[in-house]
């Protein structure tokens, strides 16, 4: 009798745990970041909030495409892993960076760093995830990425964001965010063995499109 095997391999499980923690980290402050900016940043207005969001979105979009194109040219997946580590390292820094900025100009520069970090993470993450996804579970595992990694994680962070900020202040939120990103970075050590010997040229050669 044929035994049922786990439909999710360890690499995908690790990637799902990583993106979940990373997005819980962001969810701790993103829902109420406008309140922090308008109340704590010199010159912080709703217009500044909108401009800072645009700066982040534009920088992330441009840089993510450039990184993705560069990573596609590299035969070894270790390059993807390196950019993933760079991104999460920057995420630790920018989480704490909100504690240091004083005026809206500082905020604009920080948003560029946030865009670069998220571009590094997502360009490399999508590549690694797509390489290790299980053949017969593509829809299911991409759905887990969307629901657990993106939606539920942000919801979980949002549940606690307002309470923690109102009771203990924004500083604790940003420190907690940085700590979660450190945990996410440590989690990548579990992923490393799965990517260090992976070669994209062999993978695509053996993959029927």
Secondary structure as UniProt FT lines:
FT   HELIX           10..27
FT   TURN            28..29
FT   HELIX           30..32
FT   HELIX           33..40
FT   HELIX           46..73
FT   HELIX           78..97
FT   TURN            98..100
FT   HELIX           104..132
FT   TURN            135..136
FT   HELIX           138..144
FT   HELIX           145..152
FT   HELIX           153..168
FT   HELIX           170..195
FT   TURN            196..197
FT   HELIX           200..205
//
